[in-house]
């Protein structure tokens, strides 16, 4: 594996890890948003919007990392 392939692999792993953390944060914010909004607070809607934004970014990073992976023979 040459240095360029190695650095690309590291970038893919980092992007996938950051995406996974963002997806987990989106899940937590989504649950918190539902809990808070059932109490009648407008903060719940704000938390749900933030969760949707994190979900979009996290999923984009994970998909980008998966799609940029080189095809393995066999």
DSSP file (Angstrom, degrees, kcal/mol; ACC not computed):
  #  RESIDUE AA STRUCTURE BP1 BP2  ACC     N-H-->O    O-->H-N    N-H-->O    O-->H-N    TCO  KAPPA ALPHA  PHI   PSI    X-CA   Y-CA   Z-CA
    1    1 A X              0   0    0      0, 0.0     2,-0.1     0, 0.0     0, 0.0   0.000 360.0 360.0 360.0 123.2    0.0    0.0    0.0
    2    2 A X     >  -     0   0    0      1,-0.1     4,-2.3     4,-0.0     3,-0.2  -0.321 360.0 -99.6 -81.0 169.2    1.6    3.3   -1.1
    3    3 A X  H  > S+     0   0    0      1,-0.2     4,-2.5     2,-0.2     5,-0.2   0.834 121.4  54.0 -60.2 -33.8    1.4    6.5    1.1
    4    4 A X  H  > S+     0   0    0      2,-0.2     4,-2.1     1,-0.2    -1,-0.2   0.912 110.3  45.8 -68.4 -40.9   -1.5    7.9   -1.0
    5    5 A X  H  > S+     0   0    0     -3,-0.2     4,-2.2     2,-0.2    -2,-0.2   0.894 112.9  51.5 -66.0 -38.9   -3.6    4.8   -0.5
    6    6 A X  H  X S+     0   0    0     -4,-2.3     4,-2.1     2,-0.2    -2,-0.2   0.928 111.1  46.0 -65.1 -44.7   -2.8    4.7    3.2
    7    7 A X  H  X S+     0   0    0     -4,-2.5     4,-2.3     1,-0.2    -1,-0.2   0.868 111.9  52.3 -67.9 -34.1   -3.8    8.4    3.7
    8    8 A X  H  X S+     0   0    0     -4,-2.1     4,-2.2     2,-0.2    -1,-0.2   0.892 108.9  50.5 -66.0 -38.3   -7.0    7.8    1.7
    9    9 A X  H  X S+     0   0    0     -4,-2.2     4,-2.4     2,-0.2    -2,-0.2   0.892 110.2  49.8 -65.7 -39.0   -7.8    4.9    3.9
   10   10 A X  H  X S+     0   0    0     -4,-2.1     4,-2.7     2,-0.2     5,-0.2   0.920 110.0  50.7 -65.2 -43.0   -7.2    6.9    7.1
   11   11 A X  H  X S+     0   0    0     -4,-2.3     4,-2.6     1,-0.2    -2,-0.2   0.903 110.6  49.5 -61.3 -40.6   -9.5    9.7    5.7
   12   12 A X  H  X S+     0   0    0     -4,-2.2     4,-2.4     2,-0.2    -1,-0.2   0.922 111.9  48.0 -63.9 -43.4  -12.2    7.2    5.0
   13   13 A X  H  X S+     0   0    0     -4,-2.4     4,-2.3     2,-0.2    -2,-0.2   0.916 113.4  47.4 -64.1 -42.2  -12.0    5.7    8.5
   14   14 A X  H  X S+     0   0    0     -4,-2.7     4,-2.8     2,-0.2     5,-0.3   0.923 112.3  49.5 -65.3 -43.8  -12.0    9.1   10.1
   15   15 A X  H  X S+     0   0    0     -4,-2.6     4,-2.4     1,-0.2    -2,-0.2   0.905 112.5  47.9 -62.2 -41.1  -15.0   10.3    8.0
   16   16 A X  H  X S+     0   0    0     -4,-2.4     4,-2.1     2,-0.2    -1,-0.2   0.895 112.9  48.4 -66.5 -39.1  -16.9    7.1    8.9
   17   17 A X  H  X S+     0   0    0     -4,-2.3     4,-2.1     2,-0.2    -2,-0.2   0.926 113.0  46.5 -67.6 -44.4  -16.1    7.5   12.6
   18   18 A X  H  X S+     0   0    0     -4,-2.8     4,-2.4     1,-0.2    -2,-0.2   0.910 112.4  51.7 -63.7 -41.2  -17.2   11.1   12.6
   19   19 A X  H  X S+     0   0    0     -4,-2.4     4,-2.3    -5,-0.3    -1,-0.2   0.895 108.5  50.8 -61.5 -40.1  -20.3   10.2   10.7
   20   20 A X  H  X S+     0   0    0     -4,-2.1     4,-2.1     2,-0.2    -1,-0.2   0.896 110.1  49.4 -65.3 -39.7  -21.2    7.5   13.2
   21   21 A X  H  X S+     0   0    0     -4,-2.1     4,-2.4     2,-0.2    -2,-0.2   0.912 111.2  49.7 -65.1 -41.8  -20.7    9.9   16.1
   22   22 A X  H  X S+     0   0    0     -4,-2.4     4,-2.3     1,-0.2    -2,-0.2   0.881 109.6  51.3 -65.4 -37.2  -23.0   12.5   14.4
   23   23 A X  H  X S+     0   0    0     -4,-2.3     4,-2.0     2,-0.2    -1,-0.2   0.899 110.3  49.1 -65.2 -39.4  -25.6    9.8   13.8
   24   24 A X  H  X S+     0   0    0     -4,-2.1     4,-2.2     2,-0.2    -2,-0.2   0.911 111.3  49.4 -65.1 -41.4  -25.5    8.8   17.5
   25   25 A X  H  X S+     0   0    0     -4,-2.4     4,-2.7     1,-0.2    -2,-0.2   0.881 109.1  53.0 -64.6 -37.4  -25.9   12.5   18.5
   26   26 A X  H  X S+     0   0    0     -4,-2.3     4,-2.5     2,-0.2    -1,-0.2   0.897 108.0  50.9 -64.0 -39.5  -28.8   12.9   16.1
   27   27 A X  H  X S+     0   0    0     -4,-2.0     4,-2.2     2,-0.2    -2,-0.2   0.926 111.9  46.4 -63.2 -44.6  -30.5    9.9   17.7
   28   28 A X  H  X S+     0   0    0     -4,-2.2     4,-2.6     1,-0.2    -2,-0.2   0.925 114.1  47.6 -64.3 -44.9  -30.0   11.3   21.2
   29   29 A X  H  X S+     0   0    0     -4,-2.7     4,-2.7     1,-0.2    -1,-0.2   0.878 110.4  53.1 -65.2 -36.3  -31.3   14.8   20.1
   30   30 A X  H  X S+     0   0    0     -4,-2.5     4,-2.1     2,-0.2    -1,-0.2   0.926 110.9  45.4 -63.9 -44.4  -34.2   13.2   18.4
   31   31 A X  H  X S+     0   0    0     -4,-2.2     4,-2.4     2,-0.2    -2,-0.2   0.924 114.5  48.7 -64.3 -43.7  -35.3   11.3   21.5
   32   32 A X  H  X S+     0   0    0     -4,-2.6     4,-2.8     1,-0.2     5,-0.2   0.896 110.0  52.9 -63.2 -38.7  -34.7   14.4   23.7
   33   33 A X  H  X S+     0   0    0     -4,-2.7     4,-2.5     2,-0.2    -1,-0.2   0.898 109.9  47.1 -63.8 -40.5  -36.8   16.5   21.2
   34   34 A X  H  X S+     0   0    0     -4,-2.1     4,-1.7     2,-0.2    -2,-0.2   0.917 113.8  48.0 -66.5 -42.6  -39.7   14.1   21.3
   35   35 A X  H  X S+     0   0    0     -4,-2.4     4,-0.6     1,-0.2    -2,-0.2   0.927 116.0  43.3 -64.3 -44.3  -39.6   14.0   25.1
   36   36 A X  H ><>S+     0   0    0     -4,-2.8     5,-1.4     1,-0.2     3,-0.8   0.889 111.8  53.2 -70.5 -38.3  -39.4   17.7   25.5
   37   37 A X  H ><5S+     0   0    0     -4,-2.5     3,-1.4     1,-0.3    -1,-0.2   0.810 101.3  59.7 -70.4 -26.8  -42.1   18.4   22.8
   38   38 A X  H 3<5S+     0   0    0     -4,-1.7    -1,-0.3     1,-0.3    -2,-0.2   0.753  99.1  59.8 -69.8 -20.7  -44.5   16.1   24.6
   39   39 A X  T <<5S-     0   0    0     -3,-0.8    -1,-0.3    -4,-0.6    -2,-0.2   0.518 123.2-107.8 -81.0  -4.8  -44.2   18.4   27.5
   40   40 A X  T < 5S+     0   0    0     -3,-1.4     2,-0.3     1,-0.3    -3,-0.2   0.598  71.8 139.4  93.5  12.0  -45.4   21.3   25.4
   41   41 A X    > < -     0   0    0     -5,-1.4     3,-0.8     1,-0.1     4,-0.4  -0.667  54.3-141.2 -93.8 146.0  -42.2   23.2   25.0
   42   42 A X  T 3> S+     0   0    0     -2,-0.3     4,-1.4     1,-0.2     3,-0.4   0.649  96.9  76.9 -74.2 -15.1  -41.0   24.8   21.7
   43   43 A X  H 3> S+     0   0    0      1,-0.2     4,-2.4     2,-0.2    -1,-0.2   0.816  84.2  64.6 -63.7 -29.6  -37.5   23.6   22.6
   44   44 A X  H <> S+     0   0    0     -3,-0.8     4,-2.1    -8,-0.2    -1,-0.2   0.894 100.2  49.7 -61.2 -40.7  -38.5   20.1   21.4
   45   45 A X  H  > S+     0   0    0     -3,-0.4     4,-2.2    -4,-0.4    -1,-0.2   0.895 109.8  51.5 -65.4 -39.7  -39.1   21.3   17.9
   46   46 A X  H  X S+     0   0    0     -4,-1.4     4,-2.3     1,-0.2    -2,-0.2   0.902 109.7  49.7 -63.3 -41.0  -35.6   23.0   17.9
   47   47 A X  H  X S+     0   0    0     -4,-2.4     4,-2.3     1,-0.2    -1,-0.2   0.881 109.7  51.3 -65.2 -38.0  -34.0   19.8   19.1
   48   48 A X  H  X S+     0   0    0     -4,-2.1     4,-2.1     2,-0.2    -2,-0.2   0.883 109.8  49.3 -66.8 -37.7  -35.8   17.8   16.4
   49   49 A X  H  X S+     0   0    0     -4,-2.2     4,-2.1     2,-0.2    -2,-0.2   0.912 111.7  48.8 -66.5 -41.9  -34.5   20.2   13.7
   50   50 A X  H  X S+     0   0    0     -4,-2.3     4,-2.5     1,-0.2    -2,-0.2   0.890 110.2  52.0 -63.8 -38.6  -31.0   19.9   15.1
   51   51 A X  H  X S+     0   0    0     -4,-2.3     4,-2.5     1,-0.2    -1,-0.2   0.900 108.4  50.7 -64.3 -40.2  -31.3   16.1   15.1
   52   52 A X  H  X S+     0   0    0     -4,-2.1     4,-2.2     2,-0.2    -2,-0.2   0.899 110.3  49.7 -64.3 -40.1  -32.4   16.2   11.4
   53   53 A X  H  X S+     0   0    0     -4,-2.1     4,-2.3     2,-0.2    -2,-0.2   0.932 113.1  45.7 -64.2 -45.4  -29.4   18.4   10.5
   54   54 A X  H  X S+     0   0    0     -4,-2.5     4,-2.9     1,-0.2     5,-0.3   0.879 111.0  53.8 -65.4 -37.1  -27.0   16.0   12.3
   55   55 A X  H  X S+     0   0    0     -4,-2.5     4,-2.4    -5,-0.2     5,-0.2   0.913 109.8  47.7 -62.3 -42.5  -28.7   13.0   10.7
   56   56 A X  H  X S+     0   0    0     -4,-2.2     4,-2.0     2,-0.2    -2,-0.2   0.933 115.7  43.1 -64.7 -46.8  -28.2   14.5    7.3
   57   57 A X  H  X S+     0   0    0     -4,-2.3     4,-2.2     2,-0.2    -2,-0.2   0.927 115.5  48.5 -66.9 -45.0  -24.6   15.4    7.8
   58   58 A X  H  X S+     0   0    0     -4,-2.9     4,-2.3     1,-0.2    -2,-0.2   0.916 112.6  47.3 -62.8 -44.0  -23.7   12.1    9.5
   59   59 A X  H  X S+     0   0    0     -4,-2.4     4,-2.6    -5,-0.3     5,-0.2   0.886 110.5  53.8 -65.6 -37.3  -25.4   10.0    6.9
   60   60 A X  H  X S+     0   0    0     -4,-2.0     4,-2.3    -5,-0.2    -2,-0.2   0.906 109.4  47.7 -62.5 -41.8  -23.6   12.0    4.2
   61   61 A X  H  X S+     0   0    0     -4,-2.2     4,-2.3     2,-0.2    -2,-0.2   0.920 113.3  47.2 -65.6 -43.6  -20.2   11.4    5.7
   62   62 A X  H  X S+     0   0    0     -4,-2.3     4,-2.3     2,-0.2    -2,-0.2   0.931 114.0  46.7 -65.1 -44.9  -20.8    7.7    6.1
   63   63 A X  H  X S+     0   0    0     -4,-2.6     4,-2.7     1,-0.2    -1,-0.2   0.900 112.1  51.5 -64.2 -40.2  -22.1    7.3    2.6
   64   64 A X  H  X S+     0   0    0     -4,-2.3     4,-1.7    -5,-0.2    -1,-0.2   0.908 110.6  48.2 -62.9 -41.7  -19.2    9.3    1.2
   65   65 A X  H  < S+     0   0    0     -4,-2.3     4,-0.4     1,-0.2    -2,-0.2   0.897 113.9  46.5 -66.1 -39.6  -16.7    7.1    3.1
   66   66 A X  H >< S+     0   0    0     -4,-2.3     3,-0.9     1,-0.2    -2,-0.2   0.911 113.1  48.3 -69.8 -41.6  -18.3    3.9    1.9
   67   67 A X  H 3< S+     0   0    0     -4,-2.7    -1,-0.2     1,-0.2    -2,-0.2   0.786 108.3  54.5 -71.2 -26.1  -18.6    5.1   -1.7
   68   68 A X  T 3< S+     0   0    0     -4,-1.7    -1,-0.2    -5,-0.2    -2,-0.2   0.531  81.9 111.4 -85.9  -4.3  -15.0    6.2   -1.9
   69   69 A X  S <  S-     0   0    0     -3,-0.9     2,-0.1    -4,-0.4     3,-0.1  -0.466  76.6-111.6 -68.1 137.8  -13.6    2.9   -0.7
   70   70 A X        -     0   0    0     -2,-0.2     2,-0.3     1,-0.1    -1,-0.1  -0.377  32.8-102.8 -69.7 148.7  -11.7    1.1   -3.5
   71   71 A X        -     0   0    0     -2,-0.1     2,-0.5    -3,-0.1    -1,-0.1  -0.542  34.2-141.2 -70.2 131.2  -13.3   -2.0   -5.0
   72   72 A X        -     0   0    0     -2,-0.3     2,-0.1    -3,-0.1    -1,-0.0  -0.816  16.6-122.2 -96.6 131.3  -11.6   -5.1   -3.7
   73   73 A X              0   0    0     -2,-0.5    -1,-0.0     1,-0.2     0, 0.0  -0.395 360.0 360.0 -69.5 147.1  -11.0   -7.9   -6.1
   74   74 A X              0   0    0     -2,-0.1    -1,-0.2     0, 0.0    -2,-0.0   0.442 360.0 360.0  99.0 360.0  -12.4  -11.3   -5.3
